[in-house]
Amino acid sequence: MVYQIAYFSSASPGLSDEDVAKIMRDARSKNALLNVTGMLLLIDEVFFQVLEGERETVENLVKRIERNPLHSGMIRVMKQERDERLFPGWSMGFEMVARGRSRAAVEMPFDIADLAANPVLATLAAKAPELISFMRSLYHSRHMVGAPVMPAA
């Protein structure tokens, strides 16, 4: 069995592409050592991440990630045991989606605290499997090394 966690969090104001590149370098090297796999989406100013591995290792990693000042307001939307990994061979897959507007250009910037108080959180949590499927399909369609085999339709 493999343990899997998915969460959303809000990127800190001023998060640069250089910051994101450092996050990915660090994650890939640390996750490889810990035998943790997963993926990270940056959707505008919101992170969506899935981590999978041994339960205690993943829980400890998430606690450490939660303290990182490059994001805030972590909301866990999925915790589950699985028979197999969804992202075998990926120490950390990554994709940036619809990024490009600066926070200053947005009249009402996204606030993860608003999301946590919002009754639609359950609906958002239900979308986690769709985001995971999106990431797997994207990498598979690009024939990327380590892309998981997609189930036959």
C-alpha positions as CSV (number, residue, x, y, z in Angstrom):
1,M,0.0,0.0,0.0
2,V,1.1,3.6,-0.7
3,Y,-0.2,6.6,1.2
4,Q,-1.3,9.7,-0.8
5,I,-2.1,13.3,0.3
6,A,-3.3,16.1,-1.9
7,Y,-3.5,19.7,-0.9
8,F,-4.1,23.3,-2.1
9,S,-2.2,26.3,-0.9
10,S,-1.8,30.0,-1.8
11,A,1.5,31.1,-3.3
12,S,3.1,34.0,-1.4
13,P,2.9,37.4,-3.0
14,G,5.9,38.0,-5.2
15,L,6.6,34.3,-5.8
16,S,9.1,34.4,-8.7
17,D,9.8,31.9,-11.4
18,E,13.2,31.5,-9.8
19,D,11.5,30.6,-6.5
20,V,9.4,28.0,-8.3
21,A,12.5,26.5,-9.9
22,K,14.2,26.3,-6.5
23,I,11.1,24.6,-5.1
24,M,11.3,22.0,-7.9
25,R,15.0,21.4,-7.6
26,D,14.8,20.9,-3.8
27,A,11.6,18.7,-4.1
28,R,13.1,16.4,-6.7
29,S,16.3,15.7,-4.8
30,K,14.7,15.3,-1.4
31,N,11.8,13.2,-2.7
32,A,14.1,10.9,-4.5
33,L,16.0,10.3,-1.2
34,L,12.7,9.7,0.7
35,N,11.1,7.5,-2.0
36,V,8.3,10.0,-2.4
37,T,6.7,10.6,-5.7
38,G,4.0,13.0,-6.9
39,M,3.2,16.1,-8.8
40,L,2.8,19.9,-8.3
41,L,0.5,22.2,-10.3
42,L,0.7,25.9,-10.0
43,I,-2.6,27.3,-11.2
44,D,-2.4,31.0,-11.2
45,E,-1.3,31.7,-7.6
46,V,-2.6,28.4,-6.2
47,F,-0.5,25.3,-5.6
48,F,-2.1,21.8,-5.9
49,Q,0.2,19.0,-4.9
50,V,0.0,15.3,-4.6
51,L,2.6,13.4,-2.6
52,E,2.7,9.6,-2.2
53,G,4.9,7.2,-0.4
54,E,5.2,5.6,3.1
55,R,2.6,7.2,5.4
56,E,4.9,8.5,8.1
57,T,7.4,9.9,5.5
58,V,4.6,11.7,3.6
59,E,3.0,13.1,6.7
60,N,6.4,14.4,8.0
61,L,7.1,15.9,4.6
62,V,3.7,17.7,4.4
63,K,4.3,19.2,7.9
64,R,7.7,20.5,6.7
65,I,6.2,21.9,3.5
66,E,3.4,23.6,5.5
67,R,6.0,25.7,7.2
68,N,7.6,26.9,4.0
69,P,7.1,30.7,3.7
70,L,6.6,30.6,-0.1
71,H,3.0,29.6,0.4
72,S,0.3,29.7,3.0
73,G,-3.1,28.4,3.9
74,M,-2.6,24.7,3.2
75,I,-5.9,22.9,2.8
76,R,-5.7,19.1,2.6
77,V,-8.3,17.8,0.2
78,M,-7.4,14.1,0.0
79,K,-5.7,11.5,2.1
80,Q,-5.9,7.8,1.1
81,E,-4.2,4.5,0.9
82,R,-3.8,3.1,-2.6
83,D,-2.6,-0.3,-3.9
84,E,-0.1,1.5,-6.2
85,R,1.4,4.9,-6.9
86,L,-0.2,7.2,-9.4
87,F,3.1,8.8,-10.2
88,P,5.8,6.1,-10.2
89,G,9.1,7.3,-11.3
90,W,8.3,11.0,-10.8
91,S,10.2,12.5,-7.8
92,M,8.1,15.5,-8.6
93,G,6.1,16.2,-11.8
94,F,5.4,19.9,-12.4
95,E,3.2,22.1,-14.6
96,M,2.3,25.8,-14.5
97,V,-1.2,26.6,-15.7
98,A,-2.6,30.0,-16.6
99,R,0.2,31.9,-14.8
100,G,1.1,35.3,-16.0
101,R,-1.0,37.9,-14.2
102,S,0.8,39.5,-11.3
103,R,-1.0,39.7,-8.0
104,A,-0.9,43.5,-8.3
105,A,-2.9,43.3,-11.5
106,V,-5.7,41.4,-9.8
107,E,-8.3,43.6,-8.0
108,M,-9.2,41.0,-5.5
109,P,-6.3,38.5,-5.1
110,F,-7.1,34.9,-4.3
111,D,-7.0,34.3,-0.5
112,I,-6.9,30.7,0.5
113,A,-8.5,31.7,3.9
114,D,-11.6,32.7,1.9
115,L,-11.6,29.3,0.4
116,A,-11.3,27.5,3.7
117,A,-14.4,29.4,4.9
118,N,-16.3,28.7,1.7
119,P,-18.9,26.0,1.7
120,V,-17.8,24.9,-1.8
121,L,-14.6,23.5,-0.4
122,A,-16.1,20.0,-0.4
123,T,-16.8,20.5,-4.2
124,L,-13.2,21.6,-4.7
125,A,-11.9,18.6,-2.8
126,A,-14.0,16.4,-5.0
127,K,-12.1,17.9,-8.0
128,A,-8.8,16.6,-6.7
129,P,-9.0,13.3,-8.7
130,E,-9.8,15.3,-11.8
131,L,-6.7,17.4,-11.3
132,I,-4.6,14.3,-10.8
133,S,-6.0,12.8,-13.9
134,F,-5.3,16.0,-15.8
135,M,-1.6,15.9,-14.8
136,R,-1.2,12.3,-15.7
137,S,-2.9,12.8,-19.1
138,L,-0.8,15.9,-19.8
139,Y,2.5,14.2,-19.2
140,H,1.4,11.0,-21.0
141,S,0.3,13.1,-24.1
142,R,3.7,14.7,-24.2
143,H,5.4,11.2,-24.1
144,M,7.4,12.4,-21.1
145,V,9.8,10.0,-19.5
146,G,8.2,8.5,-16.5
147,A,4.7,9.4,-17.5
148,P,2.3,6.8,-16.0
149,V,0.5,4.4,-18.2
150,M,-3.0,5.6,-18.7
151,P,-5.8,3.0,-18.2
152,A,-7.4,1.8,-21.4
153,A,-10.7,3.4,-22.2
